Structures are given as C-alpha cells and as structure tokens.
Amino acid sequence: MRNGNESLPVVDLRSDTVTKPTPEMRKAMAEAEVGDDVYGEDPTVNRLEQRAAELFGREAGMFVPSGSMGNMVAMRTHTRPGQEIICEERSHIYGLEMAAMSALAGCLARPVRGVAGVLNWSLIKEAIRPKVFYSAQTGLVACENTHNVAGGQILPPELAEEICDGAHDAGLPVHLDGARIFNAAVALGRGVQELTRKFDSVMFCLSKGLGAPVGSLLLGSRQFIQQARTHRKILGGGMRQAGVLAAAGLVALEKSPSRLHIDHENAKLLAQGLAGIPGIRLDPSQVRTNILVFDVRDTGMTCHEIADRLAKKGVRAHAMSPATMRMVTHCDVDREGCMRAVAAMEEAVRPSPVPVASRA
Ligand SMILES: Cc1ncc(COP(=O)(O)O)c(C=O)c1O
C-alpha cells in the first residue's frame, strides 16, 4: 500500500497483524505437502504441531485458525458451563473476544485489575470463589504475556510461576494467552519453554510478531490436546488442506524470533520520539516489546482526529479510545518508517496557526 501524497509506502502501525508473508513463506506455501487435517493427514500441519510442541517442551500441539479460537478452545476444554474464569481486567480474552467465554464456554469472567496489566498471585487469590454450593465456582485462571492493551507489558516469569503454583495448589488450571510470548522471551533473553513451563495450556500466535499470514497453536498435554480437538471441531475450526497455511507458520516459527529485537528497538525509538511531542503522555522506559500505548488527551484532540490526520500523512495508528492510542512495530516497518511516524505525529498535533485577520 502506498501513500497517495508522497508515493512512500504507508507506515502501518495499527497492529503486528498487518504484515504480509515473506517470499520464503509464499514459496513454502506454494510447495507445501498437504492432506486432510481433520483426518490428521496433513504432513505439514503435523510437522508444525510437533515442532511447536517441541520448542515449548509440551507433549502435543494443535493448529488453530486464530488466537481467539485457541483461547476459546482452551477455555472450553478446561472449564464447564456455570464456572468463572479469572482474568486481567484489560485482557484480550475478556475485552476483545466478543464475550466468547460466556457465549461459547458458558462461563462468567471474573476480571481482576493487574498492576499495569500484570497479575500476581495475591490479586488472583482474592478472586477465587469459596467452595460453597451457592456460589459459582472458579474453573480457570487466564494470564496474558505480553499484555496487548497494557502496552506490551511482560508478565515476569517469577510472577507467572507463583500464579501457577498457587492456582495448582487451589486445584485450578492456568491458561496462558501467549499471543506474543516470543516478544516477551526476546525482551527477557529467556526461552519460551522457560517462560511457559508451569502453565497447563499455552496459546501463541504465528500471525502477530512472527509475521505469518494465518494461524495460532494451542499446546498442552496429549490428553488436553485430544479433548481440545473436539472443541475446535465444534467451533468449526477443523481445516482440511491447511498445510498451505502451516507451511508459512513453520517458516515464521524458525526464522522470526531471531529478528524480534529489531521491532523492540524500533518501538523504543518511536516511543522516545513521541514522548518529546507536547501533549503526548508516554514513558519510553515502559516500552519493552513491540507495543506502545499512549495518552493524547493533552493535545486537545481525540485519538480518532489524530489517526485521521496521520492517515493523510501515510501513517496508520490504532485509536483504542478517545484518549488512548496504540502503535505496534513489526517486520514490515523499519527504523525509517518509525522516524516518519514521529514526524507525522509532530505535525498532526501541532496547533494550527491563528489566522492573521483574527489576531488582536
Ligand atoms: C493478546 C492477544 N490474544 C489473542 C489475540 C487473538 O488473536 P486473533 O486475532 O488471531 O484471533 C490477540 C489479537 O490481537 C491478542 O493481542
């Protein structure tokens, strides 16, 4: 996509989901060996599932069309209707998945406000229902790493382990929405296996920072994944010759983690530039991965107005609310694109000069 005014490519910072498959992914897709995956006969899907399970040190994995479906299947597999799911107040499964946990798992959300999006065991413990017959029972604890709406915040491994240990002692399973777990791993310099080892199930996305066009993986024990397959089918997620998608996913899984530090450096650069613009409230020291969430209310404009102005300058950003804007770096935006975004923002929020005739 090109910016009509300047014939420069559009800098699309709305999300890391906007990336296009690389030539290597397209080649792998074109050449993929395929079969009917509902029968378990697609060799490329099988390879992707095995490789993902191996990387995370799990017994089994299952390819799903989206992160939302991966989370949904996990919720249905871990819980039964009438239970509650403890999750962070601004988590994706609570706020951005169409109330699927109630519509499709029959569960109520029990949202808990984390510290800048980060949950800890003492917060979760308070929200667990007592085991009494007249109260809905807690069925699952769900965490998110990195936390999207909280600006790519990392759930520190020590807190994650404490949450899992506490929940397990209370007889509760813990699911991780690890849509961007590779970003967390790269930022911390730790492996994904280490960051996720105590969770009962993990979902991660190929189609976010890793740059694949479609797909996510759900990982867990062999028995859990066997049950999860029935829930995927109920939700219409049984795909046939899905190897054409899995092939791109395999390239993403092997190649992309080693370049995510570039997205983090670009996000930092972008944050430092934006933080210097009057009216923008943003602390660059809080930006550790590829997501920036910042407050624009002091510019006197709404996010939507700013987003419109940016779009005219060839830069796209996501208006999360009238006051809160999000930008996400990814493999299709480089350092120069981030500098252009800062320059465009400077112009977009600059107060218009007072016309000469109306000056006193
Ligand atoms: C943290 C998180 N979890 C889950 C999802 C859902 O992924 P999908 O868009 O593939 O359904 C997203 C999407 O942005 C996300 O940010």
The ligand as an SDF file (V2000), in Angstrom:
LIG
                    3D

 16 16  0  0  0  0  0  0  0  0999 V2000
   -3.1000  -10.8750   23.4100 C   0  0  0  0  0  0  0  0  0  0  0  0
   -3.9400  -11.3820   22.2830 C   0  0  0  0  0  0  0  0  0  0  0  0
   -4.5410  -12.5620   22.4100 N   0  0  0  0  0  0  0  0  0  0  0  0
   -5.3000  -13.0820   21.4420 C   0  0  0  0  0  0  0  0  0  0  0  0
   -5.4740  -12.4060   20.2510 C   0  0  0  0  0  0  0  0  0  0  0  0
   -6.3900  -13.0030   19.2100 C   0  0  0  0  0  0  0  0  0  0  0  0
   -5.7390  -13.3630   18.0650 O   0  0  0  0  0  0  0  0  0  0  0  0
   -6.5510  -13.4620   16.6730 P   0  0  0  0  0  0  0  0  0  0  0  0
   -6.6690  -12.0640   16.1660 O   0  0  0  0  0  0  0  0  0  0  0  0
   -5.6660  -14.3200   15.8340 O   0  0  0  0  0  0  0  0  0  0  0  0
   -7.8520  -14.0630   16.9760 O   0  0  0  0  0  0  0  0  0  0  0  0
   -4.8600  -11.1650   20.0670 C   0  0  0  0  0  0  0  0  0  0  0  0
   -5.0540  -10.4160   18.8220 C   0  0  0  0  0  0  0  0  0  0  0  0
   -4.5520   -9.3500   18.6190 O   0  0  0  0  0  0  0  0  0  0  0  0
   -4.0770  -10.6400   21.1170 C   0  0  0  0  0  0  0  0  0  0  0  0
   -3.4920   -9.4490   21.0160 O   0  0  0  0  0  0  0  0  0  0  0  0
  1  2  1  0
  2  3  1  0
  2 15  2  0
  3  4  2  0
  4  5  1  0
  5  6  1  0
  5 12  2  0
  6  7  1  0
  7  8  1  0
  8  9  2  0
  8 10  1  0
  8 11  1  0
 12 13  1  0
 12 15  1  0
 13 14  2  0
 15 16  1  0
M  END
$$$$
